[in-house]
């Protein structure tokens, strides 16, 4: 048996990313600890996850020009992340009120309600709700 425990999203800076994921998306801040890079420079180990979820996201500040270029384009412009919620309409209203950029209007698909949004870094996500 295997579980996807954690994945990283490259961001410009830690604190705005924390505010987006915690205050706007309603995730919980699991960890925010000082750390160092392999060559001894300071960084932070910042982990968030949806409340009640098991898979977490490491918010990794871009380190160097190659990583900086990947901010907002981690999956080459595709929707690469999927946030499933119980109450689609309430979540959509809350996120709209918080200024989240949605790319189109919510639509009904065989698998449920869906609309694409961008995270603070510019990555595309599907917001998914029940059919």
Buried (B, 14 or more C-beta within 10 A) or exposed (E): EEEEEEEEBBBBEBEEBBEBBBEBBBBBEBEBEEEEEEEEEEBBBBBBBBEEBEEBBBBBBBBEEEEEEBBBBBEEEEBBBEBBBEEBEEBBEBBEEEEBEBEEEBEEEEEBBBBBBBBBBBBBBBBBBEE
